[in-house]
Structures are given as C-alpha cells and as structure tokens.
C-alpha cells in the first residue's frame, strides 16, 4: 500500500516579488518529490497563500493484512 507524507507552506504576499519566490520554493520542493495538491488564498486583502503538498514515502504499510 502506498503511504504519503504531507507538508503545509505559507507564503506572505507583502512584496511584488513574492509570487516569484513562491514559484521558486515550490519548484525546489518538486525537485525532491513533493507535489502541490492545493493552494488556498487569504480572503482578507490578499495577505498570502498556503500551499498543501504531498509525496509518497519510501515505507509501505501492510494495512489489514493485504497489500
């Protein structure tokens, strides 16, 4: 059975170049196996974004005796 780990990253949007920094950070995570599964934007004056990532772990769990 595949298993996953998850990571949550927050990106404040207080400068114009923050989107470029966000993209660079997500690309760096992608190089080591992380995949963005969702991005949420702040509802209040575009304060920032939160990205939710996952990647498959190297460990497989035998759940319920089946594979």
PDB file of N, CA, C, O and CB in Angstrom:
ATOM      1  N   UNK A   1       0.840  -1.180   0.000  1.00  0.00           N
ATOM      2  CA  UNK A   1       0.000   0.000   0.000  1.00  0.00           C
ATOM      3  C   UNK A   1       0.882   1.240   0.000  1.00  0.00           C
ATOM      4  O   UNK A   1       1.853   1.313   0.753  1.00  0.00           O
ATOM      5  CB  UNK A   1      -0.954   0.000   1.213  1.00  0.00           C
ATOM      6  N   UNK A   2       0.556   2.197  -0.826  1.00  0.00           N
ATOM      7  CA  UNK A   2       1.305   3.449  -0.861  1.00  0.00           C
ATOM      8  C   UNK A   2       1.000   4.268   0.390  1.00  0.00           C
ATOM      9  O   UNK A   2      -0.130   4.298   0.875  1.00  0.00           O
ATOM     10  CB  UNK A   2       0.965   4.256  -2.138  1.00  0.00           C
ATOM     11  N   UNK A   3       2.024   4.923   0.892  1.00  0.00           N
ATOM     12  CA  UNK A   3       1.834   5.843   2.006  1.00  0.00           C
ATOM     13  C   UNK A   3       2.396   7.206   1.605  1.00  0.00           C
ATOM     14  O   UNK A   3       3.272   7.302   0.746  1.00  0.00           O
ATOM     15  CB  UNK A   3       2.524   5.309   3.307  1.00  0.00           C
ATOM     16  N   UNK A   4       1.878   8.252   2.238  1.00  0.00           N
ATOM     17  CA  UNK A   4       2.252   9.616   1.887  1.00  0.00           C
ATOM     18  C   UNK A   4       2.590  10.421   3.129  1.00  0.00           C
ATOM     19  O   UNK A   4       2.148  10.106   4.234  1.00  0.00           O
ATOM     20  CB  UNK A   4       1.130  10.295   1.108  1.00  0.00           C
ATOM     21  N   UNK A   5       3.376  11.459   2.927  1.00  0.00           N
ATOM     22  CA  UNK A   5       3.581  12.458   3.958  1.00  0.00           C
ATOM     23  C   UNK A   5       3.133  13.795   3.377  1.00  0.00           C
ATOM     24  O   UNK A   5       3.095  13.975   2.160  1.00  0.00           O
ATOM     25  CB  UNK A   5       5.081  12.503   4.438  1.00  0.00           C
ATOM     26  N   UNK A   6       2.799  14.722   4.256  1.00  0.00           N
ATOM     27  CA  UNK A   6       2.226  15.990   3.834  1.00  0.00           C
ATOM     28  C   UNK A   6       2.995  17.153   4.432  1.00  0.00           C
ATOM     29  O   UNK A   6       3.591  17.035   5.502  1.00  0.00           O
ATOM     30  CB  UNK A   6       0.757  16.072   4.227  1.00  0.00           C
ATOM     31  N   UNK A   7       2.977  18.271   3.733  1.00  0.00           N
ATOM     32  CA  UNK A   7       3.658  19.486   4.177  1.00  0.00           C
ATOM     33  C   UNK A   7       2.762  20.669   3.859  1.00  0.00           C
ATOM     34  O   UNK A   7       2.109  20.699   2.816  1.00  0.00           O
ATOM     35  CB  UNK A   7       5.062  19.641   3.496  1.00  0.00           C
ATOM     36  N   UNK A   8       2.732  21.644   4.760  1.00  0.00           N
ATOM     37  CA  UNK A   8       1.967  22.872   4.552  1.00  0.00           C
ATOM     38  C   UNK A   8       2.945  24.035   4.560  1.00  0.00           C
ATOM     39  O   UNK A   8       3.714  24.203   5.507  1.00  0.00           O
ATOM     40  CB  UNK A   8       0.857  23.055   5.649  1.00  0.00           C
ATOM     41  N   UNK A   9       2.914  24.839   3.503  1.00  0.00           N
ATOM     42  CA  UNK A   9       3.792  26.001   3.390  1.00  0.00           C
ATOM     43  C   UNK A   9       2.947  27.265   3.306  1.00  0.00           C
ATOM     44  O   UNK A   9       1.911  27.280   2.641  1.00  0.00           O
ATOM     45  CB  UNK A   9       4.721  25.880   2.152  1.00  0.00           C
ATOM     46  N   UNK A  10       3.387  28.325   3.980  1.00  0.00           N
ATOM     47  CA  UNK A  10       2.698  29.616   3.920  1.00  0.00           C
ATOM     48  C   UNK A  10       3.589  30.619   3.207  1.00  0.00           C
ATOM     49  O   UNK A  10       4.802  30.655   3.414  1.00  0.00           O
ATOM     50  CB  UNK A  10       2.327  30.125   5.345  1.00  0.00           C
ATOM     51  N   UNK A  11       2.969  31.428   2.369  1.00  0.00           N
ATOM     52  CA  UNK A  11       3.683  32.443   1.600  1.00  0.00           C
ATOM     53  C   UNK A  11       2.993  33.790   1.778  1.00  0.00           C
ATOM     54  O   UNK A  11       1.912  34.001   1.229  1.00  0.00           O
ATOM     55  CB  UNK A  11       3.753  32.056   0.098  1.00  0.00           C
ATOM     56  N   UNK A  12       3.600  34.710   2.539  1.00  0.00           N
ATOM     57  CA  UNK A  12       3.020  36.045   2.665  1.00  0.00           C
ATOM     58  C   UNK A  12       3.167  36.798   1.339  1.00  0.00           C
ATOM     59  O   UNK A  12       4.136  36.582   0.612  1.00  0.00           O
ATOM     60  CB  UNK A  12       3.698  36.833   3.822  1.00  0.00           C
ATOM     61  N   UNK A  13       2.239  37.656   1.030  1.00  0.00           N
ATOM     62  CA  UNK A  13       2.277  38.421  -0.217  1.00  0.00           C
ATOM     63  C   UNK A  13       2.432  39.911   0.089  1.00  0.00           C
ATOM     64  O   UNK A  13       1.602  40.730  -0.307  1.00  0.00           O
ATOM     65  CB  UNK A  13       0.995  38.169  -1.055  1.00  0.00           C
ATOM     66  N   UNK A  14       3.501  40.245   0.795  1.00  0.00           N
ATOM     67  CA  UNK A  14       3.700  41.633   1.188  1.00  0.00           C
ATOM     68  C   UNK A  14       4.645  42.395   0.256  1.00  0.00           C
ATOM     69  O   UNK A  14       4.893  43.583   0.464  1.00  0.00           O
ATOM     70  CB  UNK A  14       4.230  41.686   2.591  1.00  0.00           C
ATOM     71  N   UNK A  15       5.173  41.719  -0.771  1.00  0.00           N
ATOM     72  CA  UNK A  15       6.031  42.375  -1.763  1.00  0.00           C
ATOM     73  C   UNK A  15       5.683  41.832  -3.136  1.00  0.00           C
ATOM     74  O   UNK A  15       5.161  40.723  -3.255  1.00  0.00           O
ATOM     75  CB  UNK A  15       7.545  42.153  -1.445  1.00  0.00           C
ATOM     76  N   UNK A  16       5.971  42.608  -4.176  1.00  0.00           N
ATOM     77  CA  UNK A  16       5.647  42.199  -5.538  1.00  0.00           C
ATOM     78  C   UNK A  16       6.332  40.908  -5.960  1.00  0.00           C
ATOM     79  O   UNK A  16       5.741  40.101  -6.678  1.00  0.00           O
ATOM     80  CB  UNK A  16       6.016  43.287  -6.490  1.00  0.00           C
ATOM     81  N   UNK A  17       7.560  40.707  -5.528  1.00  0.00           N
ATOM     82  CA  UNK A  17       8.310  39.538  -5.995  1.00  0.00           C
ATOM     83  C   UNK A  17       8.001  38.275  -5.210  1.00  0.00           C
ATOM     84  O   UNK A  17       8.663  37.258  -5.418  1.00  0.00           O
ATOM     85  CB  UNK A  17       9.780  39.816  -5.923  1.00  0.00           C
ATOM     86  N   UNK A  18       7.028  38.301  -4.322  1.00  0.00           N
ATOM     87  CA  UNK A  18       6.708  37.104  -3.528  1.00  0.00           C
ATOM     88  C   UNK A  18       6.197  35.954  -4.397  1.00  0.00           C
ATOM     89  O   UNK A  18       6.473  34.794  -4.091  1.00  0.00           O
ATOM     90  CB  UNK A  18       5.664  37.445  -2.464  1.00  0.00           C
ATOM     91  N   UNK A  19       5.463  36.243  -5.469  1.00  0.00           N
ATOM     92  CA  UNK A  19       4.988  35.153  -6.334  1.00  0.00           C
ATOM     93  C   UNK A  19       6.154  34.439  -7.003  1.00  0.00           C
ATOM     94  O   UNK A  19       6.117  33.223  -7.187  1.00  0.00           O
ATOM     95  CB  UNK A  19       4.023  35.691  -7.401  1.00  0.00           C
ATOM     96  N   UNK A  20       7.187  35.192  -7.365  1.00  0.00           N
ATOM     97  CA  UNK A  20       8.384  34.579  -7.955  1.00  0.00           C
ATOM     98  C   UNK A  20       9.072  33.704  -6.917  1.00  0.00           C
ATOM     99  O   UNK A  20       9.522  32.603  -7.233  1.00  0.00           O
ATOM    100  CB  UNK A  20       9.363  35.664  -8.487  1.00  0.00           C
ATOM    101  N   UNK A  21       9.159  34.187  -5.677  1.00  0.00           N
ATOM    102  CA  UNK A  21       9.761  33.406  -4.596  1.00  0.00           C
ATOM    103  C   UNK A  21       8.928  32.158  -4.294  1.00  0.00           C
ATOM    104  O   UNK A  21       9.477  31.089  -4.028  1.00  0.00           O
ATOM    105  CB  UNK A  21       9.905  34.268  -3.328  1.00  0.00           C
ATOM    106  N   UNK A  22       7.609  32.301  -4.336  1.00  0.00           N
ATOM    107  CA  UNK A  22       6.722  31.166  -4.103  1.00  0.00           C
ATOM    108  C   UNK A  22       6.939  30.109  -5.179  1.00  0.00           C
ATOM    109  O   UNK A  22       7.047  28.923  -4.869  1.00  0.00           O
ATOM    110  CB  UNK A  22       5.244  31.620  -4.079  1.00  0.00           C
ATOM    111  N   UNK A  23       7.001  30.522  -6.419  1.00  0.00           N
ATOM    112  CA  UNK A  23       7.224  29.595  -7.524  1.00  0.00           C
ATOM    113  C   UNK A  23       8.567  28.885  -7.371  1.00  0.00           C
ATOM    114  O   UNK A  23       8.646  27.672  -7.564  1.00  0.00           O
ATOM    115  CB  UNK A  23       7.164  30.337  -8.866  1.00  0.00           C
ATOM    116  N   UNK A  24       9.607  29.615  -7.034  1.00  0.00           N
ATOM    117  CA  UNK A  24      10.934  29.016  -6.861  1.00  0.00           C
ATOM    118  C   UNK A  24      10.916  27.992  -5.725  1.00  0.00           C
ATOM    119  O   UNK A  24      11.506  26.918  -5.849  1.00  0.00           O
ATOM    120  CB  UNK A  24      11.990  30.111  -6.578  1.00  0.00           C
ATOM    121  N   UNK A  25      10.249  28.316  -4.632  1.00  0.00           N
ATOM    122  CA  UNK A  25      10.166  27.402  -3.495  1.00  0.00           C
ATOM    123  C   UNK A  25       9.411  26.128  -3.867  1.00  0.00           C
ATOM    124  O   UNK A  25       9.843  25.026  -3.527  1.00  0.00           O
ATOM    125  CB  UNK A  25       9.484  28.090  -2.309  1.00  0.00           C
ATOM    126  N   UNK A  26       8.288  26.277  -4.562  1.00  0.00           N
ATOM    127  CA  UNK A  26       7.510  25.100  -4.963  1.00  0.00           C
ATOM    128  C   UNK A  26       8.271  24.251  -5.983  1.00  0.00           C
ATOM    129  O   UNK A  26       8.202  23.023  -5.939  1.00  0.00           O
ATOM    130  CB  UNK A  26       6.154  25.530  -5.546  1.00  0.00           C
ATOM    131  N   UNK A  27       8.995  24.897  -6.898  1.00  0.00           N
ATOM    132  CA  UNK A  27       9.819  24.144  -7.853  1.00  0.00           C
ATOM    133  C   UNK A  27      10.912  23.368  -7.132  1.00  0.00           C
ATOM    134  O   UNK A  27      11.205  22.229  -7.498  1.00  0.00           O
ATOM    135  CB  UNK A  27      10.444  25.091  -8.892  1.00  0.00           C
ATOM    136  N   UNK A  28      11.521  23.970  -6.109  1.00  0.00           N
ATOM    137  CA  UNK A  28      12.558  23.288  -5.332  1.00  0.00           C
ATOM    138  C   UNK A  28      11.969  22.072  -4.617  1.00  0.00           C
ATOM    139  O   UNK A  28      12.596  21.013  -4.578  1.00  0.00           O
ATOM    140  CB  UNK A  28      13.198  24.258  -4.308  1.00  0.00           C
ATOM    141  N   UNK A  29      10.776  22.214  -4.055  1.00  0.00           N
ATOM    142  CA  UNK A  29      10.122  21.080  -3.393  1.00  0.00           C
ATOM    143  C   UNK A  29       9.793  19.988  -4.409  1.00  0.00           C
ATOM    144  O   UNK A  29       9.920  18.800  -4.111  1.00  0.00           O
ATOM    145  CB  UNK A  29       8.836  21.541  -2.666  1.00  0.00           C
ATOM    146  N   UNK A  30       9.371  20.390  -5.608  1.00  0.00           N
ATOM    147  CA  UNK A  30       9.060  19.420  -6.660  1.00  0.00           C
ATOM    148  C   UNK A  30      10.276  18.602  -7.072  1.00  0.00           C
ATOM    149  O   UNK A  30      10.144  17.431  -7.429  1.00  0.00           O
ATOM    150  CB  UNK A  30       8.493  20.131  -7.870  1.00  0.00           C
ATOM    151  N   UNK A  31      11.450  19.204  -7.027  1.00  0.00           N
ATOM    152  CA  UNK A  31      12.680  18.501  -7.382  1.00  0.00           C
ATOM    153  C   UNK A  31      13.003  17.367  -6.404  1.00  0.00           C
ATOM    154  O   UNK A  31      13.724  16.431  -6.749  1.00  0.00           O
ATOM    155  CB  UNK A  31      13.839  19.482  -7.431  1.00  0.00           C
ATOM    156  N   UNK A  32      12.466  17.456  -5.185  1.00  0.00           N
ATOM    157  CA  UNK A  32      12.723  16.398  -4.201  1.00  0.00           C
ATOM    158  C   UNK A  32      11.473  15.562  -3.916  1.00  0.00           C
ATOM    159  O   UNK A  32      11.367  14.909  -2.877  1.00  0.00           O
ATOM    160  CB  UNK A  32      13.242  17.009  -2.899  1.00  0.00           C
ATOM    161  N   UNK A  33      10.524  15.596  -4.865  1.00  0.00           N
ATOM    162  CA  UNK A  33       9.407  14.665  -4.811  1.00  0.00           C
ATOM    163  C   UNK A  33       8.083  15.186  -4.281  1.00  0.00           C
ATOM    164  O   UNK A  33       7.100  14.445  -4.260  1.00  0.00           O
ATOM    165  CB  UNK A  33       9.793  13.550  -4.009  1.00  0.00           C
ATOM    166  N   UNK A  34       8.029  16.452  -3.847  1.00  0.00           N
ATOM    167  CA  UNK A  34       6.771  16.998  -3.336  1.00  0.00           C
ATOM    168  C   UNK A  34       5.874  17.421  -4.494  1.00  0.00           C
ATOM    169  O   UNK A  34       6.355  17.901  -5.520  1.00  0.00           O
ATOM    170  CB  UNK A  34       7.036  18.196  -2.395  1.00  0.00           C
ATOM    171  N   UNK A  35       4.572  17.241  -4.322  1.00  0.00           N
ATOM    172  CA  UNK A  35       3.563  17.628  -5.318  1.00  0.00           C
ATOM    173  C   UNK A  35       2.540  18.528  -4.642  1.00  0.00           C
ATOM    174  O   UNK A  35       2.023  18.203  -3.573  1.00  0.00           O
ATOM    175  CB  UNK A  35       2.868  16.370  -5.950  1.00  0.00           C
ATOM    176  N   UNK A  36       2.250  19.668  -5.276  1.00  0.00           N
ATOM    177  CA  UNK A  36       1.215  20.558  -4.746  1.00  0.00           C
ATOM    178  C   UNK A  36      -0.138  19.908  -5.003  1.00  0.00           C
ATOM    179  O   UNK A  36      -0.450  19.520  -6.129  1.00  0.00           O
ATOM    180  CB  UNK A  36       1.291  21.987  -5.399  1.00  0.00           C
ATOM    181  N   UNK A  37      -0.938  19.794  -3.941  1.00  0.00           N
ATOM    182  CA  UNK A  37      -2.275  19.226  -4.114  1.00  0.00           C
ATOM    183  C   UNK A  37      -3.350  20.294  -3.991  1.00  0.00           C
ATOM    184  O   UNK A  37      -4.484  20.090  -4.425  1.00  0.00           O
ATOM    185  CB  UNK A  37      -2.520  18.122  -3.091  1.00  0.00           C
ATOM    186  N   UNK A  38      -2.993  21.448  -3.392  1.00  0.00           N
ATOM    187  CA  UNK A  38      -3.963  22.535  -3.255  1.00  0.00           C
ATOM    188  C   UNK A  38      -3.238  23.808  -2.834  1.00  0.00           C
ATOM    189  O   UNK A  38      -2.219  23.761  -2.145  1.00  0.00           O
ATOM    190  CB  UNK A  38      -5.071  22.167  -2.226  1.00  0.00           C
ATOM    191  N   UNK A  39      -3.782  24.948  -3.261  1.00  0.00           N
ATOM    192  CA  UNK A  39      -3.310  26.252  -2.794  1.00  0.00           C
ATOM    193  C   UNK A  39      -4.529  27.048  -2.390  1.00  0.00           C
ATOM    194  O   UNK A  39      -5.519  27.113  -3.119  1.00  0.00           O
ATOM    195  CB  UNK A  39      -2.473  27.006  -3.892  1.00  0.00           C
ATOM    196  N   UNK A  40      -4.446  27.652  -1.219  1.00  0.00           N
ATOM    197  CA  UNK A  40      -5.536  28.466  -0.695  1.00  0.00           C
ATOM    198  C   UNK A  40      -5.051  29.901  -0.550  1.00  0.00           C
ATOM    199  O   UNK A  40      -3.958  30.145  -0.038  1.00  0.00           O
ATOM    200  CB  UNK A  40      -6.049  27.911   0.667  1.00  0.00           C
ATOM    201  N   UNK A  41      -5.866  30.849  -1.003  1.00  0.00           N
ATOM    202  CA  UNK A  41      -5.537  32.267  -0.868  1.00  0.00           C
ATOM    203  C   UNK A  41      -6.287  32.857   0.302  1.00  0.00           C
ATOM    204  O   UNK A  41      -7.394  32.430   0.632  1.00  0.00           O
ATOM    205  CB  UNK A  41      -5.864  33.036  -2.157  1.00  0.00           C
ATOM    206  N   UNK A  42      -5.668  33.851   0.928  1.00  0.00           N
ATOM    207  CA  UNK A  42      -6.315  34.546   2.027  1.00  0.00           C
ATOM    208  C   UNK A  42      -7.520  35.311   1.507  1.00  0.00           C
ATOM    209  O   UNK A  42      -7.489  35.851   0.401  1.00  0.00           O
ATOM    210  CB  UNK A  42      -5.331  35.497   2.733  1.00  0.00           C
ATOM    211  N   UNK A  43      -8.569  35.356   2.291  1.00  0.00           N
ATOM    212  CA  UNK A  43      -9.767  36.091   1.913  1.00  0.00           C
ATOM    213  C   UNK A  43      -9.684  37.558   2.299  1.00  0.00           C
ATOM    214  O   UNK A  43     -10.557  38.340   1.923  1.00  0.00           O
ATOM    215  CB  UNK A  43     -10.981  35.464   2.549  1.00  0.00           C
ATOM    216  N   UNK A  44      -8.665  37.944   3.034  1.00  0.00           N
ATOM    217  CA  UNK A  44      -8.563  39.302   3.554  1.00  0.00           C
ATOM    218  C   UNK A  44      -7.418  40.050   2.894  1.00  0.00           C
ATOM    219  O   UNK A  44      -6.262  39.874   3.279  1.00  0.00           O
ATOM    220  CB  UNK A  44      -8.376  39.282   5.069  1.00  0.00           C
ATOM    221  N   UNK A  45      -7.716  40.871   1.919  1.00  0.00           N
ATOM    222  CA  UNK A  45      -6.765  41.776   1.272  1.00  0.00           C
ATOM    223  C   UNK A  45      -5.554  41.065   0.663  1.00  0.00           C
ATOM    224  O   UNK A  45      -4.454  41.616   0.627  1.00  0.00           O
ATOM    225  CB  UNK A  45      -6.289  42.794   2.266  1.00  0.00           C
ATOM    226  N   UNK A  46      -5.767  39.846   0.189  1.00  0.00           N
ATOM    227  CA  UNK A  46      -4.692  39.087  -0.466  1.00  0.00           C
ATOM    228  C   UNK A  46      -3.416  39.058   0.382  1.00  0.00           C
ATOM    229  O   UNK A  46      -2.327  39.351  -0.113  1.00  0.00           O
ATOM    230  CB  UNK A  46      -4.386  39.690  -1.844  1.00  0.00           C
ATOM    231  N   UNK A  47      -3.558  38.710   1.635  1.00  0.00           N
ATOM    232  CA  UNK A  47      -2.425  38.692   2.563  1.00  0.00           C
ATOM    233  C   UNK A  47      -1.420  37.603   2.205  1.00  0.00           C
ATOM    234  O   UNK A  47      -0.219  37.794   2.398  1.00  0.00           O
ATOM    235  CB  UNK A  47      -2.917  38.491   3.993  1.00  0.00           C
ATOM    236  N   UNK A  48      -1.870  36.494   1.701  1.00  0.00           N
ATOM    237  CA  UNK A  48      -0.927  35.439   1.365  1.00  0.00           C
ATOM    238  C   UNK A  48      -1.593  34.186   0.841  1.00  0.00           C
ATOM    239  O   UNK A  48      -2.803  34.134   0.621  1.00  0.00           O
ATOM    240  CB  UNK A  48      -0.109  35.099   2.554  1.00  0.00           C
ATOM    241  N   UNK A  49      -0.756  33.173   0.649  1.00  0.00           N
ATOM    242  CA  UNK A  49      -1.213  31.890   0.129  1.00  0.00           C
ATOM    243  C   UNK A  49      -0.670  30.768   1.007  1.00  0.00           C
ATOM    244  O   UNK A  49       0.406  30.883   1.594  1.00  0.00           O
ATOM    245  CB  UNK A  49      -0.769  31.698  -1.346  1.00  0.00           C
ATOM    246  N   UNK A  50      -1.428  29.692   1.085  1.00  0.00           N
ATOM    247  CA  UNK A  50      -0.993  28.493   1.774  1.00  0.00           C
ATOM    248  C   UNK A  50      -1.024  27.356   0.756  1.00  0.00           C
ATOM    249  O   UNK A  50      -2.028  27.140   0.078  1.00  0.00           O
ATOM    250  CB  UNK A  50      -1.897  28.180   3.026  1.00  0.00           C
ATOM    251  N   UNK A  51       0.090  26.636   0.661  1.00  0.00           N
ATOM    252  CA  UNK A  51       0.188  25.517  -0.271  1.00  0.00           C
ATOM    253  C   UNK A  51       0.242  24.212   0.519  1.00  0.00           C
ATOM    254  O   UNK A  51       0.935  24.105   1.531  1.00  0.00           O
ATOM    255  CB  UNK A  51       1.438  25.660  -1.190  1.00  0.00           C
ATOM    256  N   UNK A  52      -0.498  23.237   0.034  1.00  0.00           N
ATOM    257  CA  UNK A  52      -0.545  21.919   0.650  1.00  0.00           C
ATOM    258  C   UNK A  52       0.142  20.947  -0.311  1.00  0.00           C
ATOM    259  O   UNK A  52      -0.231  20.856  -1.480  1.00  0.00           O
ATOM    260  CB  UNK A  52      -2.029  21.476   0.964  1.00  0.00           C
ATOM    261  N   UNK A  53       1.137  20.230   0.183  1.00  0.00           N
ATOM    262  CA  UNK A  53       1.924  19.334  -0.646  1.00  0.00           C
ATOM    263  C   UNK A  53       1.897  17.915  -0.085  1.00  0.00           C
ATOM    264  O   UNK A  53       1.653  17.705   1.103  1.00  0.00           O
ATOM    265  CB  UNK A  53       3.362  19.835  -0.756  1.00  0.00           C
ATOM    266  N   UNK A  54       2.154  16.949  -0.964  1.00  0.00           N
ATOM    267  CA  UNK A  54       2.286  15.561  -0.516  1.00  0.00           C
ATOM    268  C   UNK A  54       3.372  14.898  -1.338  1.00  0.00           C
ATOM    269  O   UNK A  54       3.691  15.323  -2.449  1.00  0.00           O
ATOM    270  CB  UNK A  54       0.935  14.783  -0.644  1.00  0.00           C
ATOM    271  N   UNK A  55       3.931  13.847  -0.765  1.00  0.00           N
ATOM    272  CA  UNK A  55       4.839  12.982  -1.511  1.00  0.00           C
ATOM    273  C   UNK A  55       4.749  11.579  -0.939  1.00  0.00           C
ATOM    274  O   UNK A  55       4.445  11.370   0.235  1.00  0.00           O
ATOM    275  CB  UNK A  55       6.303  13.512  -1.456  1.00  0.00           C
ATOM    276  N   UNK A  56       5.024  10.639  -1.811  1.00  0.00           N
ATOM    277  CA  UNK A  56       4.990   9.242  -1.407  1.00  0.00           C
ATOM    278  C   UNK A  56       6.195   8.961  -0.512  1.00  0.00           C
ATOM    279  O   UNK A  56       7.307   9.414  -0.783  1.00  0.00           O
ATOM    280  CB  UNK A  56       4.982   8.299  -2.648  1.00  0.00           C
ATOM    281  N   UNK A  57       5.953   8.209   0.553  1.00  0.00           N
ATOM    282  CA  UNK A  57       7.057   7.840   1.438  1.00  0.00           C
ATOM    283  C   UNK A  57       7.723   6.586   0.922  1.00  0.00           C
ATOM    284  O   UNK A  57       7.161   5.861   0.100  1.00  0.00           O
ATOM    285  CB  UNK A  57       6.566   7.634   2.884  1.00  0.00           C
ATOM    286  N   UNK A  58       8.908   6.337   1.402  1.00  0.00           N
ATOM    287  CA  UNK A  58       9.633   5.138   0.970  1.00  0.00           C
ATOM    288  C   UNK A  58       9.180   3.902   1.730  1.00  0.00           C
ATOM    289  O   UNK A  58       9.514   2.777   1.359  1.00  0.00           O
ATOM    290  CB  UNK A  58      11.134   5.332   1.153  1.00  0.00           C
ATOM    291  N   UNK A  59       8.416   4.117   2.794  1.00  0.00           N
ATOM    292  CA  UNK A  59       7.909   2.990   3.581  1.00  0.00           C
ATOM    293  C   UNK A  59       6.505   2.615   3.123  1.00  0.00           C
ATOM    294  O   UNK A  59       5.668   3.491   2.907  1.00  0.00           O
ATOM    295  CB  UNK A  59       7.906   3.333   5.086  1.00  0.00           C
ATOM    296  N   UNK A  60       6.246   1.346   2.975  1.00  0.00           N
ATOM    297  CA  UNK A  60       4.922   0.862   2.654  1.00  0.00           C
ATOM    298  C   UNK A  60       4.342   0.173   3.883  1.00  0.00           C
ATOM    299  O   UNK A  60       5.029  -0.583   4.571  1.00  0.00           O
ATOM    300  CB  UNK A  60       4.960  -0.097   1.438  1.00  0.00           C
ATOM    301  N   UNK A  61       3.083   0.443   4.143  1.00  0.00           N
ATOM    302  CA  UNK A  61       2.434  -0.184   5.303  1.00  0.00           C
ATOM    303  C   UNK A  61       1.533  -1.316   4.826  1.00  0.00           C
ATOM    304  O   UNK A  61       0.852  -1.192   3.809  1.00  0.00           O
ATOM    305  CB  UNK A  61       1.612   0.862   6.120  1.00  0.00           C
ATOM    306  N   UNK A  62       1.534  -2.397   5.553  1.00  0.00           N
ATOM    307  CA  UNK A  62       0.652  -3.515   5.288  1.00  0.00           C
ATOM    308  C   UNK A  62      -0.584  -3.323   6.158  1.00  0.00           C
ATOM    309  O   UNK A  62      -0.593  -3.698   7.331  1.00  0.00           O
ATOM    310  CB  UNK A  62       1.356  -4.891   5.571  1.00  0.00           C
ATOM    311  N   UNK A  63      -1.626  -2.737   5.575  1.00  0.00           N
ATOM    312  CA  UNK A  63      -2.832  -2.410   6.333  1.00  0.00           C
ATOM    313  C   UNK A  63      -3.835  -3.540   6.196  1.00  0.00           C
ATOM    314  O   UNK A  63      -4.187  -3.937   5.085  1.00  0.00           O
ATOM    315  CB  UNK A  63      -3.448  -1.072   5.853  1.00  0.00           C
ATOM    316  N   UNK A  64      -4.291  -4.052   7.317  1.00  0.00           N
ATOM    317  CA  UNK A  64      -5.321  -5.079   7.312  1.00  0.00           C
ATOM    318  C   UNK A  64      -4.884  -6.402   6.737  1.00  0.00           C
ATOM    319  O   UNK A  64      -5.724  -7.231   6.388  1.00  0.00           O
ATOM    320  CB  UNK A  64      -6.483  -4.600   6.565  1.00  0.00           C
ATOM    321  N   UNK A  65      -3.578  -6.620   6.630  1.00  0.00           N
ATOM    322  CA  UNK A  65      -3.074  -7.899   6.145  1.00  0.00           C
ATOM    323  C   UNK A  65      -3.102  -8.045   4.630  1.00  0.00           C
ATOM    324  O   UNK A  65      -2.821  -9.126   4.112  1.00  0.00           O
ATOM    325  CB  UNK A  65      -3.861  -8.999   6.751  1.00  0.00           C
ATOM    326  N   UNK A  66      -3.440  -6.958   3.899  1.00  0.00           N
ATOM    327  CA  UNK A  66      -3.441  -7.035   2.444  1.00  0.00           C
ATOM    328  C   UNK A  66      -2.461  -6.026   1.887  1.00  0.00           C
ATOM    329  O   UNK A  66      -2.119  -5.038   2.538  1.00  0.00           O
ATOM    330  CB  UNK A  66      -4.852  -6.792   1.877  1.00  0.00           C
ATOM    331  N   UNK A  67      -2.018  -6.289   0.681  1.00  0.00           N
ATOM    332  CA  UNK A  67      -1.095  -5.349   0.041  1.00  0.00           C
ATOM    333  C   UNK A  67      -1.702  -4.778  -1.204  1.00  0.00           C
ATOM    334  O   UNK A  67      -1.072  -3.966  -1.881  1.00  0.00           O
ATOM    335  CB  UNK A  67       0.228  -6.020  -0.288  1.00  0.00           C
TER     336      UNK A  67
END
